[in-house]
Amino acid sequence: MNKLRTALATAAAAALGLAALATAPAQAAAQPAFLAASQMPPSSTPWTATRVFTGVPENGGALCAPYKIPAQNTRYREFSTELDTNGVQITTVARTEADAVRLVDTLRKSLAGCGPLLERQNPGLRAVSASHGKLAVEEGAWVYSLDTADPQIGTTDIHLFSVGRDGRTVTYVRWGQMGDLRDAPLAAFKTTARTAVNKLWY
């Protein structure tokens, strides 16, 4: 009799568990994590970060690589300080790892050739792109800079970029402010780039 009671109790518990699973809402699929404001390169005024949005930012999202990152399975977060220093992180999960590799190659080519392209599109503008090497993190991250000067209006701007990959996930990070490459926190940005890739699926 005791064995029968135990068997019935076990069956009832199992039935309740199945019912609970059937009625529980489906859990959302895991999403890659984003940089926090404090993980951007140090600035004289604090960074702030927006919430994470779905899709890509306006104008195709990526400076020097507009419309290269697909909006599907993509999210982004924007960053800013009180001194016009700004940035963005765009992260996309490709359908396959081969697709992710192709996207990284496309973005790298766009970033490497951005300076000459901008000069052709904007007569009088001086723009220099440079590569700052590959970082050893997951499947790799590559760092680039874009130094621009417009003599007509007397402005100079510097941007730093990284493109990194962890499996099927690709993340693009941009940092920018007025000034030139000498004013840019290149070493700190490389730390940010490593963190961005490491944090995707930590």
Rosetta blueprint (number, residue, H / E / L):
1 M L
2 N H
3 K H
4 L H
5 R H
6 T H
7 A H
8 L H
9 A H
10 T H
11 A H
12 A H
13 A H
14 A H
15 A H
16 L H
17 G H
18 L H
19 A H
20 A H
21 L H
22 A H
23 T H
24 A L
25 P L
26 A L
27 Q L
28 A L
29 A L
30 A L
31 Q L
32 P L
33 A L
34 F L
35 L L
36 A L
37 A H
38 S H
39 Q H
40 M L
41 P L
42 P L
43 S L
44 S L
45 T L
46 P L
47 W L
48 T E
49 A E
50 T L
51 R L
52 V L
53 F E
54 T E
55 G L
56 V L
57 P L
58 E H
59 N H
60 G H
61 G L
62 A L
63 L L
64 C L
65 A L
66 P L
67 Y L
68 K L
69 I L
70 P L
71 A L
72 Q L
73 N L
74 T E
75 R E
76 Y E
77 R E
78 E E
79 F E
80 S E
81 T L
82 E L
83 L L
84 D L
85 T L
86 N E
87 G E
88 V E
89 Q E
90 I E
91 T E
92 T E
93 V E
94 A L
95 R L
96 T L
97 E H
98 A H
99 D H
100 A H
101 V H
102 R H
103 L H
104 V H
105 D H
106 T H
107 L H
108 R H
109 K H
110 S H
111 L H
112 A H
113 G L
114 C H
115 G H
116 P H
117 L H
118 L H
119 E H
120 R H
121 Q H
122 N L
123 P L
124 G L
125 L L
126 R E
127 A E
128 V E
129 S E
130 A E
131 S E
132 H E
133 G E
134 K E
135 L E
136 A L
137 V L
138 E L
139 E L
140 G L
141 A E
142 W E
143 V E
144 Y E
145 S E
146 L E
147 D E
148 T E
149 A E
150 D E
151 P L
152 Q L
153 I L
154 G L
155 T E
156 T E
157 D E
158 I E
159 H E
160 L E
161 F E
162 S E
163 V E
164 G E
165 R E
166 D E
167 G L
168 R L
169 T E
170 V E
171 T E
172 Y E
173 V E
174 R E
175 W E
176 G E
177 Q E
178 M E
179 G L
180 D L
181 L H
182 R H
183 D H
184 A L
185 P L
186 L H
187 A H
188 A H
189 F H
190 K H
191 T H
192 T H
193 A H
194 R H
195 T H
196 A H
197 V H
198 N H
199 K L
200 L L
201 W L
202 Y L
